[in-house]
């Protein structure tokens, strides 16, 4: 069994002058030349990159010969919030390939985004596969199967030709051997690589001048609202920093990279997204970034009785 070794304190939660919670984790910052500018914790142990691997898997989809327009490609990288726009675009892409929602093997779910979920439930809607935040990735996987004449049934099996191709792509982009293959929350195969490897892959995608990597980066930059959704940290970062690509993942994973290849990857030990969202801003600052969006995201207020009484903030 692979067991994550604990990291170092990265984010604290202060309430009324008392630090009541502390999130430890791991962070690596790579310079444009691939050198390690900063490392905290163990950045070479294998971790599951969760949905932060989706841009890598999207590159793999294109390497199979699949053609996707920028919107569908952005959705293939997405942990989307489940808005009507997200759902309608994915449904249209499936229809164009002769597929339906019933071909998706991701589990039915409610929208991931809070405002989207409230609106969805207020409309009396039930859990569906389209609303599940990984449905864009699954739609891309299905369309790659149709494009290559592979069986649609069983497309999530690790032995399926599609998943073998995606595993090879992850290994190629990260420069790591896949240390373990698991099952993600959406049912798709999940690959364990190092945090440094994840940052290296984002660097390659962000600075690519052509090919599938460039197409994925351009789609994310053009449609950050499809990669996440309104108010989501990855979307806000890409909207606020020109040329940045950014993607969060479950269990406290976050990765981002600039067009020059500078990259950051974070893993929070206890899996807290609130900590990963704060910690990634530290890595971006170490790459020389500033600006309003980083100021806004670096600290999140803690409330008591409806008024701010503290903050979630980085300690490094």
BAFI-3210 file (N, C-alpha, C; in Angstrom, 3 decimals, decimal comma, padded with zeros to 6 digits):
// residues 316
n [1|2|3|4|5|6|7|8|9|10|11|12|13|14|15|16|17|18|19|20|21|22|23|24|25|26|27|28|29|30|31|32|33|34|35|36|37|38|39|40|41|42|43|44|45|46|47|48|49|50|51|52|53|54|55|56|57|58|59|60|61|62|63|64|65|66|67|68|69|70|71|72|73|74|75|76|77|78|79|80|81|82|83|84|85|86|87|88|89|90|91|92|93|94|95|96|97|98|99|100|101|102|103|104|105|106|107|108|109|110|111|112|113|114|115|116|117|118|119|120|121|122|123|124|125|126|127|128|129|130|131|132|133|134|135|136|137|138|139|140|141|142|143|144|145|146|147|148|149|150|151|152|153|154|155|156|157|158|159|160|161|162|163|164|165|166|167|168|169|170|171|172|173|174|175|176|177|178|179|180|181|182|183|184|185|186|187|188|189|190|191|192|193|194|195|196|197|198|199|200|201|202|203|204|205|206|207|208|209|210|211|212|213|214|215|216|217|218|219|220|221|222|223|224|225|226|227|228|229|230|231|232|233|234|235|236|237|238|239|240|241|242|243|244|245|246|247|248|249|250|251|252|253|254|255|256|257|258|259|260|261|262|263|264|265|266|267|268|269|270|271|272|273|274|275|276|277|278|279|280|281|282|283|284|285|286|287|288|289|290|291|292|293|294|295|296|297|298|299|300|301|302|303|304|305|306|307|308|309|310|311|312|313|314|315|316]
n.u [000,839|000,527|001,293|000,543|003,016|003,201|003,023|004,109|003,118|000,888|-001,407|-003,466|-006,220|-007,715|-009,554|-011,026|-008,568|-007,403|-005,681|-007,350|-007,371|-005,149|-003,720|-001,717|000,639|001,914|004,039|005,206|007,196|008,026|010,503|010,582|012,474|012,240|013,523|013,583|012,178|011,103|010,233|008,122|007,493|007,004|007,646|008,045|006,921|004,397|001,149|-002,431|-003,571|-006,125|-008,817|-007,138|-005,643|-007,069|-006,560|-004,270|-005,285|-007,026|-005,242|-004,361|-006,727|-006,874|-004,574|-005,376|-006,498|-008,903|-011,107|-012,027|-014,044|-013,129|-014,825|-015,901|-013,523|-012,499|-014,440|-013,814|-011,624|-012,706|-013,982|-016,820|-019,314|-021,938|-023,937|-026,753|-025,702|-023,285|-024,343|-025,987|-024,199|-022,584|-024,462|-025,155|-022,721|-022,481|-024,719|-023,977|-022,098|-023,585|-024,406|-025,832|-026,908|-027,220|-025,148|-023,020|-020,863|-020,324|-021,383|-024,798|-025,465|-025,746|-025,376|-022,065|-021,340|-022,274|-024,280|-025,350|-026,324|-028,341|-030,152|-030,799|-032,019|-034,153|-035,644|-036,710|-035,286|-033,676|-030,856|-028,502|-026,523|-025,426|-025,293|-023,276|-020,001|-017,852|-018,781|-018,141|-015,523|-016,007|-017,729|-015,923|-014,202|-015,926|-016,452|-013,920|-013,688|-015,680|-014,576|-012,305|-013,226|-013,416|-014,841|-017,674|-018,968|-017,754|-015,734|-014,425|-012,762|-009,525|-008,038|-009,008|-008,498|-008,556|-008,082|-005,571|-004,111|-004,462|-003,169|-000,531|-000,120|-000,277|001,994|003,969|003,736|004,155|006,617|007,005|006,855|003,776|002,728|000,676|-002,599|-005,810|-009,317|-011,225|-013,525|-015,528|-015,520|-013,638|-010,365|-007,572|-004,505|-001,463|001,052|004,000|003,978|005,746|005,937|003,326|003,317|005,281|004,014|001,896|003,439|004,511|002,197|001,244|003,230|003,428|003,925|002,515|000,419|-001,394|-001,105|-000,938|-003,450|-005,159|-004,364|-005,042|-007,823|-008,631|-007,813|-009,385|-011,962|-012,455|-014,661|-015,991|-014,294|-014,463|-016,496|-018,813|-017,398|-015,622|-012,345|-010,285|-011,365|-011,551|-008,824|-007,781|-009,252|-008,254|-005,475|-003,481|-003,029|-002,622|-003,042|-005,130|-006,108|-008,147|-008,387|-010,020|-009,636|-007,786|-005,940|-004,155|-003,152|-001,218|-000,079|002,062|002,376|005,118|006,098|006,579|005,453|003,163|002,288|000,102|-000,657|-002,853|-002,737|-005,022|-006,980|-008,465|-010,216|-010,443|-008,005|-006,199|-006,961|-006,055|-003,311|-002,262|-002,038|000,202|002,287|002,056|002,722|005,395|006,329|006,461|004,086|001,426|-001,292|-004,867|-006,535|-005,047|-004,675|-007,323|-007,890|-006,017|-006,654|-009,408|-012,370|-013,432|-016,469|-018,490|-021,520|-022,432|-020,633|-017,250|-014,690|-012,213|-009,795|-008,984|-005,815|-002,591|000,417|002,934]
n.v [-001,202|002,204|004,952|008,214|010,437|012,732|016,319|019,719|022,580|024,619|026,211|028,180|028,482|031,093|032,318|034,903|035,743|033,360|030,554|028,017|025,821|023,903|023,330|020,973|020,105|019,696|021,256|022,295|024,370|025,138|026,512|028,237|026,798|024,295|023,797|023,345|025,760|026,093|024,003|022,250|019,944|016,535|016,157|014,279|011,853|009,461|010,573|010,639|012,525|013,270|015,242|017,181|015,937|015,972|017,851|016,609|014,135|015,037|015,872|013,337|012,317|013,822|012,896|010,443|010,975|012,230|014,897|017,914|020,772|024,020|024,554|022,018|020,721|022,189|021,452|018,779|018,910|019,604|020,107|020,685|023,116|022,421|023,940|024,994|025,672|024,199|021,561|021,467|021,873|019,590|017,569|018,173|017,664|014,900|014,023|014,762|012,855|010,620|009,614|009,302|010,604|008,293|006,694|007,528|006,559|007,698|008,365|009,296|012,610|015,628|019,109|020,441|023,066|025,517|027,689|026,770|024,267|024,946|026,304|024,270|022,332|023,858|023,938|021,484|019,306|016,112|014,004|013,521|012,025|013,874|016,174|015,563|016,414|015,493|014,857|016,020|015,159|012,413|012,392|013,199|010,981|008,935|009,881|009,694|006,944|006,281|007,596|006,047|003,513|001,863|-000,185|001,124|000,272|-000,543|001,357|002,487|000,656|-000,210|-001,690|-001,098|000,040|002,858|003,794|002,754|004,281|006,812|006,481|006,156|008,689|010,322|009,379|010,133|012,991|013,764|012,695|010,665|007,263|005,571|005,070|003,745|002,554|003,613|004,029|006,711|009,159|009,440|007,054|006,561|005,350|006,180|007,789|007,488|009,765|011,787|014,906|016,748|015,724|016,235|019,059|019,397|018,365|020,213|022,443|021,695|021,566|024,205|025,773|024,861|025,102|024,149|021,435|018,787|019,505|022,322|022,904|022,046|023,786|026,274|026,003|025,881|028,420|030,033|029,360|029,537|029,541|027,238|025,255|025,285|027,113|029,747|031,790|029,833|028,787|027,973|028,889|031,661|032,299|031,807|033,650|035,973|036,046|036,468|034,050|031,937|028,509|026,503|024,065|022,400|019,635|016,881|016,128|018,053|018,861|020,893|022,523|024,655|026,673|028,897|030,609|030,724|028,447|028,291|026,742|025,423|023,082|021,601|019,676|018,966|017,583|016,743|016,866|019,195|021,481|024,191|024,876|024,184|025,991|028,390|027,886|027,549|030,121|031,056|029,632|030,707|033,347|033,014|032,632|035,142|036,457|038,828|040,980|041,681|039,373|037,408|038,642|038,666|035,939|034,893|034,970|033,913|034,971|034,183|033,669|034,893|034,964|036,206|038,192|039,077|037,416|036,370|034,499|032,281|031,479|031,501|030,166|030,243]
n.w [000,000|-000,861|001,079|001,927|002,907|005,619|005,216|005,477|007,496|005,704|005,422|007,531|009,836|011,285|013,975|015,588|016,652|017,388|016,246|015,003|013,352|011,283|008,193|006,719|004,116|000,759|-001,622|-004,800|-006,817|-010,038|-012,170|-015,393|-016,829|-015,840|-013,476|-009,895|-008,011|-005,522|-002,829|-000,646|001,894|000,803|-002,408|-004,327|-003,814|-004,774|-005,679|-005,983|-008,551|-008,978|-010,238|-011,260|-013,111|-015,433|-017,638|-018,680|-019,441|-021,385|-023,349|-024,044|-025,189|-027,567|-028,771|-029,656|-032,036|-031,962|-032,720|-031,318|-030,701|-029,287|-027,032|-026,307|-025,801|-023,636|-021,769|-021,537|-019,922|-017,564|-014,199|-013,979|-012,945|-013,309|-014,537|-016,599|-019,076|-019,147|-019,053|-021,332|-023,467|-023,273|-023,693|-026,346|-027,639|-027,231|-028,698|-031,286|-031,811|-032,029|-029,604|-026,270|-023,058|-021,586|-022,324|-020,865|-018,258|-015,843|-012,467|-011,599|-010,408|-008,413|-009,392|-009,015|-008,329|-005,908|-006,245|-008,634|-007,889|-006,072|-007,744|-009,504|-007,838|-006,957|-009,246|-009,231|-010,179|-010,572|-009,617|-012,234|-014,876|-016,634|-015,058|-013,321|-012,292|-013,806|-016,302|-018,749|-019,289|-019,508|-021,711|-023,676|-023,610|-024,520|-027,114|-028,232|-028,307|-030,218|-032,441|-032,892|-033,292|-031,120|-028,532|-026,923|-024,650|-021,494|-021,442|-019,291|-018,177|-017,031|-018,782|-021,257|-024,631|-024,875|-022,229|-021,765|-023,561|-022,406|-019,946|-020,835|-021,882|-019,594|-018,218|-020,043|-020,172|-017,504|-016,978|-015,242|-014,100|-013,865|-010,679|-009,415|-010,181|-009,729|-008,931|-009,842|-008,392|-010,259|-011,519|-013,481|-014,532|-012,466|-012,002|-010,251|-009,666|-009,169|-007,299|-008,339|-010,919|-011,812|-011,834|-013,767|-016,031|-016,361|-016,940|-019,431|-020,996|-020,813|-022,029|-024,574|-028,083|-030,201|-031,446|-029,639|-026,907|-026,947|-027,998|-025,955|-023,860|-025,007|-025,240|-022,548|-021,690|-023,281|-022,521|-019,584|-017,909|-018,486|-017,645|-014,906|-013,209|-012,315|-009,888|-009,024|-008,031|-009,898|-012,307|-011,774|-011,441|-014,033|-015,468|-014,389|-014,683|-017,333|-019,808|-018,053|-017,100|-015,112|-012,714|-010,442|-008,101|-006,477|-002,946|-002,147|-004,202|-006,494|-009,466|-011,575|-014,333|-016,176|-019,384|-019,954|-018,860|-016,143|-013,175|-010,687|-008,164|-005,817|-002,921|-000,399|002,808|004,353|002,489|002,074|000,181|000,643|001,662|-000,383|-002,364|-001,271|-000,919|-003,505|-004,434|-003,155|-004,395|-006,980|-006,502|-005,906|-008,395|-009,298|-009,749|-009,270|-008,405|-008,608|-008,519|-007,215|-004,770|-003,894|-003,649|-001,920|000,774|002,723|004,240|007,591|009,258|011,944|013,447|011,191|010,554|009,559|011,312|011,256|009,299|006,560|005,614|003,962|005,450|004,604]
ca.u [000,000|001,186|000,732|001,045|003,784|002,696|003,785|004,426|002,007|000,767|-002,551|-004,044|-007,558|-007,707|-010,853|-010,985|-007,227|-006,944|-005,542|-008,093|-007,108|-003,921|-003,667|-000,380|000,618|003,107|003,983|006,394|007,165|009,048|010,791|010,348|013,431|011,994|014,231|012,743|012,403|010,646|009,564|007,750|006,968|007,563|007,069|008,366|006,115|003,236|-000,173|-003,482|-003,791|-007,567|-009,257|-006,055|-005,103|-007,941|-005,902|-003,365|-006,122|-007,550|-004,172|-004,416|-007,869|-006,494|-003,542|-006,037|-007,042|-010,185|-011,205|-013,020|-013,973|-012,576|-015,749|-015,947|-012,210|-012,457|-015,288|-013,098|-010,671|-013,452|-014,834|-017,734|-020,241|-023,233|-024,935|-027,476|-024,774|-022,418|-025,098|-026,484|-023,074|-022,163|-025,511|-025,050|-021,544|-022,823|-025,653|-023,235|-021,349|-024,531|-024,451|-026,767|-026,504|-027,220|-023,861|-022,058|-020,748|-020,136|-022,611|-025,683|-025,097|-026,224|-024,310|-021,002|-021,359|-023,322|-025,436|-025,947|-027,083|-029,563|-031,058|-031,176|-032,979|-035,356|-036,393|-037,259|-034,528|-033,032|-029,487|-028,325|-025,128|-024,976|-025,001|-022,069|-018,970|-016,900|-019,462|-017,432|-014,418|-016,571|-018,210|-014,739|-013,746|-016,843|-016,265|-012,659|-013,978|-016,392|-013,623|-011,304|-013,849|-013,306|-016,125|-018,135|-019,200|-016,520|-014,680|-013,723|-011,843|-008,120|-007,477|-009,590|-007,480|-008,555|-007,447|-004,140|-003,549|-004,438|-002,107|000,744|-000,010|000,048|003,395|004,807|003,711|004,720|007,973|006,987|006,131|002,563|003,050|-000,510|-003,819|-006,984|-010,597|-011,618|-014,903|-016,424|-015,418|-012,559|-009,049|-006,874|-003,086|-000,627|002,342|004,515|003,548|006,666|005,527|002,110|003,731|006,021|003,033|001,228|004,413|004,591|000,958|001,088|004,193|003,473|003,719|001,598|000,049|-002,495|-000,898|-001,304|-004,896|-005,778|-004,105|-005,823|-009,239|-008,811|-007,676|-010,506|-013,233|-012,259|-015,964|-016,398|-013,390|-015,013|-017,785|-018,878|-016,874|-014,674|-010,989|-009,563|-011,935|-011,160|-007,401|-007,560|-009,827|-007,509|-004,058|-003,405|-002,233|-002,526|-003,955|-005,257|-007,102|-008,217|-008,772|-010,513|-008,661|-006,787|-004,925|-004,306|-001,977|-001,357|001,156|002,102|002,830|006,569|006,444|006,573|004,322|003,011|001,357|-000,154|-001,465|-003,133|-002,802|-006,362|-007,890|-009,327|-010,164|-010,263|-006,570|-005,542|-007,265|-005,195|-001,899|-001,807|-001,672|001,583|003,148|002,018|003,511|006,814|006,656|006,515|002,778|000,685|-002,534|-006,094|-007,123|-004,273|-005,012|-008,668|-007,950|-005,011|-007,262|-010,863|-012,850|-014,194|-017,560|-019,136|-022,702|-022,632|-019,580|-015,901|-013,994|-010,933|-009,489|-008,189|-004,726|-001,334|001,407|004,247]
ca.v [000,000|003,506|005,803|009,572|010,951|014,064|017,457|020,811|023,540|025,511|027,117|028,211|029,054|031,917|032,846|035,778|035,789|032,022|029,624|026,836|024,690|024,030|022,380|020,675|019,582|019,628|022,210|022,447|025,448|024,930|027,628|027,968|025,809|023,013|023,696|023,502|027,035|025,966|022,740|022,065|018,594|015,504|016,441|013,205|010,669|009,381|010,985|010,678|013,907|013,469|015,952|017,977|015,171|016,051|018,420|015,608|013,151|015,674|015,737|011,953|012,161|014,369|012,030|009,308|011,448|012,881|016,329|018,580|022,232|024,521|024,414|020,612|020,376|022,759|020,621|017,521|019,162|020,308|019,672|021,806|023,403|021,816|024,904|024,581|025,801|023,020|020,351|021,516|021,686|018,188|016,796|018,409|016,953|013,477|013,815|014,873|011,605|009,505|009,092|009,959|010,613|006,925|006,060|007,946|005,651|008,410|008,210|010,464|013,491|016,999|020,031|020,679|024,458|025,815|028,373|025,905|023,216|025,532|026,562|022,950|021,731|024,697|023,579|020,150|018,338|015,024|013,679|012,961|011,866|015,134|017,148|015,145|017,368|014,871|014,376|016,500|014,233|011,141|012,592|013,160|009,597|008,209|010,336|009,107|005,543|006,278|008,012|005,010|002,210|001,058|-000,440|002,115|-000,481|-000,858|002,327|002,867|-000,403|000,153|-002,444|-000,617|000,748|004,288|004,046|002,487|005,463|007,919|006,194|006,450|010,140|010,846|009,055|010,938|014,405|013,969|012,158|009,665|006,014|005,538|004,243|002,961|002,906|003,451|004,391|008,044|009,254|009,322|005,701|006,440|005,033|007,301|007,441|008,090|010,297|012,713|016,294|017,369|015,286|016,960|020,413|019,294|018,178|021,494|023,292|021,287|021,942|025,661|026,454|024,202|025,997|023,530|020,066|018,595|020,254|023,722|022,990|021,954|025,034|027,350|025,798|026,273|029,879|030,664|029,059|029,184|029,349|025,859|024,389|025,269|027,779|031,035|031,860|028,751|029,329|027,754|029,811|033,027|032,467|031,914|034,913|037,101|036,004|036,207|032,912|030,883|027,377|026,092|023,009|021,813|018,240|016,477|015,804|019,097|018,953|022,048|022,762|025,798|026,971|030,087|030,327|030,544|027,152|028,304|025,912|025,114|021,998|021,546|018,600|019,178|016,265|016,336|016,930|020,373|022,385|025,567|025,081|024,134|027,247|029,426|027,546|027,723|031,522|031,210|029,165|031,656|034,518|032,651|032,773|036,562|037,011|039,616|041,420|041,672|038,051|036,722|039,301|038,249|034,506|034,484|034,852|033,788|035,335|033,306|034,472|034,597|035,794|036,939|039,195|038,502|037,365|035,716|034,209|031,149|032,148|030,758|030,437|030,294]
ca.w [000,000|-000,850|002,125|001,829|004,036|005,955|004,752|006,406|007,556|004,547|005,544|008,864|010,003|012,500|014,391|016,769|017,199|017,751|015,119|015,447|012,453|010,508|007,084|006,219|002,758|-000,072|-002,717|-005,612|-007,801|-011,058|-013,044|-016,806|-017,334|-015,181|-012,198|-008,713|-007,342|-004,146|-002,502|000,752|002,044|-000,078|-003,723|-005,267|-003,516|-005,656|-005,200|-006,993|-008,954|-009,089|-011,441|-011,829|-014,240|-016,612|-018,814|-019,241|-020,123|-022,591|-024,348|-024,501|-026,094|-028,866|-029,364|-030,324|-033,306|-031,747|-032,976|-030,486|-030,759|-028,024|-025,914|-025,898|-025,253|-022,293|-020,917|-021,294|-018,827|-016,522|-013,093|-014,199|-011,857|-013,576|-015,005|-017,798|-020,209|-019,124|-019,377|-022,711|-024,392|-023,228|-024,361|-027,782|-028,118|-027,280|-029,810|-032,543|-031,996|-032,028|-028,244|-025,364|-021,659|-021,065|-022,628|-019,842|-017,117|-014,573|-011,671|-011,505|-009,307|-008,458|-009,785|-008,036|-007,889|-004,925|-006,832|-009,652|-007,215|-005,525|-008,858|-010,028|-006,906|-006,950|-010,445|-009,036|-010,967|-009,833|-010,024|-013,571|-015,284|-017,233|-014,005|-012,624|-012,717|-014,728|-017,507|-019,934|-019,532|-019,966|-023,076|-024,527|-023,691|-025,401|-028,493|-028,701|-028,638|-031,499|-033,467|-033,152|-033,475|-029,906|-027,897|-025,957|-023,426|-020,776|-021,745|-018,067|-017,751|-017,189|-019,902|-022,509|-025,419|-024,561|-020,934|-021,923|-024,212|-021,454|-018,977|-021,490|-022,005|-018,257|-017,953|-020,931|-019,814|-016,164|-016,880|-014,172|-014,262|-013,055|-009,509|-009,067|-010,895|-008,891|-009,531|-009,401|-007,926|-011,409|-012,048|-014,461|-013,984|-011,849|-012,039|-009,211|-010,099|-008,162|-007,405|-009,293|-012,250|-012,171|-012,208|-015,029|-017,093|-016,587|-017,610|-020,837|-021,680|-020,844|-022,892|-025,885|-029,212|-031,157|-031,115|-028,684|-025,667|-027,195|-028,188|-024,633|-023,143|-025,614|-024,913|-021,154|-021,604|-023,981|-021,862|-018,170|-017,266|-018,723|-016,886|-013,549|-013,190|-011,653|-008,530|-008,733|-007,984|-011,155|-013,297|-011,425|-011,726|-015,477|-015,919|-013,841|-015,032|-018,770|-020,255|-017,049|-017,049|-013,715|-012,521|-009,110|-008,016|-005,162|-001,904|-001,928|-005,254|-007,380|-010,299|-012,473|-015,051|-017,020|-020,750|-020,028|-018,284|-014,683|-012,742|-009,269|-007,840|-004,373|-002,361|001,022|003,443|004,785|001,347|002,133|-000,974|001,102|001,851|-001,689|-003,044|-000,725|-001,084|-004,885|-004,638|-002,677|-005,459|-008,089|-006,101|-006,014|-009,816|-009,591|-010,068|-008,306|-009,000|-007,822|-008,313|-006,176|-003,509|-003,493|-003,360|-000,940|002,097|002,711|005,576|008,480|009,804|013,213|013,551|009,948|010,361|009,505|012,602|011,051|007,909|006,097|004,917|003,912|006,499|003,927]
c.u [000,871|000,507|001,368|001,790|003,354|003,639|004,058|003,245|002,033|-000,320|-003,103|-005,432|-007,579|-009,104|-010,672|-009,624|-006,656|-006,840|-006,166|-007,903|-005,851|-003,902|-002,219|-000,484|001,959|002,944|005,297|006,165|008,337|009,245|010,540|011,279|013,256|012,703|013,268|013,116|012,050|009,986|009,308|007,101|007,668|006,921|007,419|007,600|004,899|001,956|-001,174|-003,780|-005,253|-007,894|-008,219|-005,376|-005,912|-007,307|-004,935|-004,162|-006,724|-006,506|-004,195|-005,573|-007,521|-005,439|-004,129|-006,573|-008,385|-010,086|-012,326|-012,901|-013,528|-013,520|-015,783|-014,622|-012,048|-013,284|-014,641|-012,079|-011,379|-013,883|-015,915|-018,757|-021,642|-024,321|-025,651|-026,579|-023,857|-023,183|-025,540|-025,364|-022,626|-023,190|-025,428|-023,845|-021,776|-023,715|-024,936|-022,450|-022,266|-024,681|-025,510|-026,206|-026,412|-025,934|-022,782|-022,046|-020,353|-021,436|-023,491|-025,318|-025,839|-025,082|-023,316|-021,036|-022,523|-024,503|-026,132|-026,796|-028,403|-030,602|-031,623|-032,246|-034,276|-036,239|-036,978|-036,537|-033,836|-031,601|-029,464|-026,837|-024,592|-024,575|-023,732|-020,870|-017,947|-017,533|-018,795|-016,258|-014,943|-017,113|-017,041|-014,200|-014,619|-016,628|-014,942|-012,858|-014,676|-015,432|-012,681|-011,895|-013,686|-014,685|-016,442|-018,400|-017,866|-015,401|-013,902|-012,787|-010,401|-007,460|-008,043|-008,514|-007,405|-007,794|-005,964|-003,443|-003,443|-003,361|-000,733|000,952|000,357|001,517|004,324|004,877|004,350|006,189|008,114|006,421|004,894|002,782|001,899|-001,665|-005,003|-008,244|-011,010|-013,081|-015,920|-016,387|-014,292|-011,255|-008,321|-005,415|-002,298|000,723|002,819|003,943|004,456|006,308|004,280|002,450|004,455|005,061|002,305|002,160|004,490|003,357|000,885|002,027|004,284|003,167|002,755|001,205|-001,072|-002,339|-001,318|-002,815|-005,636|-005,585|-004,962|-007,308|-009,526|-008,744|-008,870|-011,820|-013,036|-013,574|-016,493|-015,535|-013,860|-016,412|-017,711|-018,379|-015,853|-013,236|-010,232|-010,054|-011,480|-009,678|-007,150|-008,167|-008,981|-006,045|-003,936|-002,490|-002,119|-003,469|-003,962|-006,343|-006,998|-008,576|-009,239|-009,352|-007,486|-005,661|-005,215|-003,023|-002,263|-000,018|000,965|002,608|004,336|007,033|006,582|005,320|004,342|002,036|001,301|-000,960|-001,611|-003,394|-004,221|-007,413|-008,745|-009,138|-009,910|-008,791|-005,828|-005,756|-006,382|-003,722|-001,406|-001,421|-000,248|002,563|003,199|002,786|005,007|007,280|006,637|005,182|002,238|-000,662|-003,745|-006,612|-006,363|-004,528|-006,356|-008,708|-007,007|-005,611|-008,777|-011,389|-013,572|-015,245|-018,029|-020,330|-022,951|-021,594|-018,212|-015,227|-012,624|-010,741|-008,815|-007,076|-003,471|-000,426|002,810|004,189]
c.v [001,249|004,373|007,180|009,971|012,381|015,169|018,457|021,784|024,500|026,575|027,023|028,842|029,777|032,471|033,649|035,749|034,461|031,182|028,309|025,624|024,980|022,930|022,197|020,106|019,705|020,614|022,200|023,565|025,234|026,199|027,271|026,923|024,441|022,838|023,930|024,791|026,957|024,618|022,701|020,710|017,631|015,627|015,381|011,917|010,640|009,822|010,770|012,143|014,272|014,307|016,923|017,247|015,356|016,751|017,441|014,569|013,734|015,666|014,325|011,698|012,665|013,506|010,775|009,690|012,136|014,373|016,899|020,083|022,742|024,377|022,973|020,173|020,956|021,918|019,268|017,676|019,536|019,445|020,751|021,925|022,867|022,789|024,345|024,668|024,593|021,791|020,333|021,299|020,229|017,306|016,952|017,682|015,460|013,181|013,850|013,609|010,388|008,846|009,828|009,936|009,203|006,181|006,449|006,936|006,358|008,318|009,454|011,296|014,809|017,910|020,281|022,100|024,745|026,566|027,532|024,804|023,754|025,780|025,264|022,317|022,534|024,392|022,174|019,063|017,326|014,824|013,079|012,803|013,154|016,146|016,814|015,924|016,805|014,466|014,867|015,610|012,925|011,257|012,565|011,754|008,782|008,604|009,831|007,646|005,443|006,604|006,884|003,618|001,282|000,858|000,671|001,450|-000,831|000,137|002,779|001,786|000,026|-000,570|-002,009|000,142|002,238|004,556|003,721|003,681|006,633|007,712|006,503|007,954|010,770|010,586|009,925|012,388|014,669|013,584|011,124|008,349|006,076|004,553|003,348|003,449|002,599|003,772|005,742|008,047|009,089|007,940|005,487|006,011|006,302|006,903|008,209|008,479|011,262|014,114|017,062|016,976|016,013|018,383|020,406|019,146|019,479|022,466|022,969|021,725|023,460|026,336|025,841|025,199|025,464|022,153|019,993|019,390|021,712|023,865|022,905|023,261|026,171|027,228|026,220|027,789|030,594|030,494|028,655|028,933|027,939|024,882|024,239|025,840|029,065|030,950|030,803|029,269|029,144|028,707|031,239|033,279|032,640|033,184|036,106|037,155|035,577|035,012|031,763|029,734|026,875|025,043|022,470|020,342|017,922|016,142|016,771|019,151|020,185|022,203|023,918|026,045|028,179|029,745|030,149|029,227|027,137|027,612|025,680|023,960|021,847|020,302|018,846|017,829|015,825|016,485|018,172|021,283|023,811|025,882|025,082|025,432|028,386|029,139|027,784|029,171|031,794|030,783|030,128|032,932|034,232|032,661|034,233|037,196|037,852|039,950|041,139|040,275|037,274|037,337|038,798|036,803|034,070|034,242|034,789|034,087|034,199|034,170|033,967|035,523|036,647|037,993|038,516|038,547|036,709|035,405|032,856|031,733|031,280|031,119|030,466|031,272]
c.w [000,000|000,199|002,051|003,093|004,332|005,513|005,856|006,438|006,371|004,734|006,965|008,836|011,346|012,760|015,676|017,460|017,628|016,480|015,545|014,553|011,650|009,455|006,634|004,809|002,076|-001,226|-003,475|-006,613|-008,752|-011,872|-014,494|-017,406|-016,688|-013,870|-011,046|-007,998|-005,860|-003,971|-001,008|000,898|001,097|-001,445|-004,765|-004,959|-004,453|-004,957|-006,329|-007,305|-009,097|-010,341|-011,991|-012,981|-015,518|-017,817|-019,485|-020,020|-021,393|-023,705|-024,925|-025,446|-027,488|-029,556|-029,996|-031,691|-033,178|-032,056|-032,113|-030,684|-029,386|-026,832|-025,404|-025,287|-023,851|-021,326|-020,632|-020,174|-017,532|-015,350|-013,027|-013,077|-012,096|-013,974|-016,233|-019,026|-020,278|-019,614|-020,841|-023,719|-024,431|-023,927|-025,880|-028,375|-028,212|-028,487|-031,151|-032,851|-032,014|-030,674|-027,435|-023,949|-021,088|-021,380|-021,613|-018,700|-015,832|-013,788|-011,736|-010,279|-009,455|-008,918|-008,655|-007,483|-006,961|-005,535|-007,882|-009,012|-006,661|-006,619|-009,412|-009,144|-006,852|-008,155|-010,350|-009,788|-010,057|-010,332|-011,417|-013,857|-015,908|-016,179|-013,253|-013,161|-013,695|-016,059|-018,784|-020,298|-020,088|-021,385|-024,059|-024,694|-024,645|-026,861|-029,072|-029,076|-029,982|-032,630|-033,858|-033,353|-032,296|-029,289|-026,896|-024,611|-022,778|-020,994|-020,499|-017,544|-018,002|-018,357|-021,249|-023,297|-025,125|-023,275|-020,963|-022,571|-023,225|-020,392|-019,573|-021,615|-020,670|-017,935|-018,795|-020,467|-018,453|-016,083|-015,792|-014,693|-013,371|-011,919|-009,096|-009,926|-010,004|-009,659|-008,961|-008,968|-009,035|-012,038|-013,032|-013,793|-013,550|-011,650|-010,978|-009,794|-009,020|-008,370|-008,370|-010,716|-012,725|-012,594|-013,545|-016,207|-017,405|-017,302|-019,095|-021,603|-021,861|-021,823|-024,287|-027,006|-030,240|-030,649|-030,099|-027,403|-025,838|-027,346|-026,861|-023,858|-023,693|-025,273|-023,477|-021,002|-022,219|-023,235|-020,394|-017,436|-017,478|-017,940|-015,447|-013,543|-012,407|-010,207|-008,172|-008,880|-009,290|-012,235|-013,023|-011,720|-013,221|-016,051|-015,503|-014,201|-016,492|-019,056|-019,278|-017,381|-015,612|-013,588|-011,100|-009,207|-006,612|-004,231|-001,874|-002,926|-006,105|-008,173|-011,240|-013,151|-015,955|-018,413|-020,890|-019,428|-016,790|-014,170|-011,244|-009,127|-006,332|-004,047|-000,862|001,681|003,782|003,686|001,272|000,928|-000,527|001,297|000,525|-002,453|-002,550|-001,070|-002,503|-005,150|-004,175|-003,766|-006,629|-007,748|-006,204|-007,466|-010,256|-009,922|-008,917|-008,911|-008,141|-007,536|-007,249|-004,809|-002,983|-003,032|-002,249|000,438|001,944|004,111|006,281|009,182|011,165|013,360|012,332|009,658|010,317|010,873|012,483|009,594|007,753|005,259|004,915|005,079|005,913|002,770]
res [x|x|x|x|x|x|x|x|x|x|x|x|x|x|x|x|x|x|x|x|x|x|x|x|x|x|x|x|x|x|x|x|x|x|x|x|x|x|x|x|x|x|x|x|x|x|x|x|x|x|x|x|x|x|x|x|x|x|x|x|x|x|x|x|x|x|x|x|x|x|x|x|x|x|x|x|x|x|x|x|x|x|x|x|x|x|x|x|x|x|x|x|x|x|x|x|x|x|x|x|x|x|x|x|x|x|x|x|x|x|x|x|x|x|x|x|x|x|x|x|x|x|x|x|x|x|x|x|x|x|x|x|x|x|x|x|x|x|x|x|x|x|x|x|x|x|x|x|x|x|x|x|x|x|x|x|x|x|x|x|x|x|x|x|x|x|x|x|x|x|x|x|x|x|x|x|x|x|x|x|x|x|x|x|x|x|x|x|x|x|x|x|x|x|x|x|x|x|x|x|x|x|x|x|x|x|x|x|x|x|x|x|x|x|x|x|x|x|x|x|x|x|x|x|x|x|x|x|x|x|x|x|x|x|x|x|x|x|x|x|x|x|x|x|x|x|x|x|x|x|x|x|x|x|x|x|x|x|x|x|x|x|x|x|x|x|x|x|x|x|x|x|x|x|x|x|x|x|x|x|x|x|x|x|x|x|x|x|x|x|x|x|x|x|x|x|x|x|x|x|x|x|x|x|x|x|x|x|x|x|x|x|x|x|x|x]
***
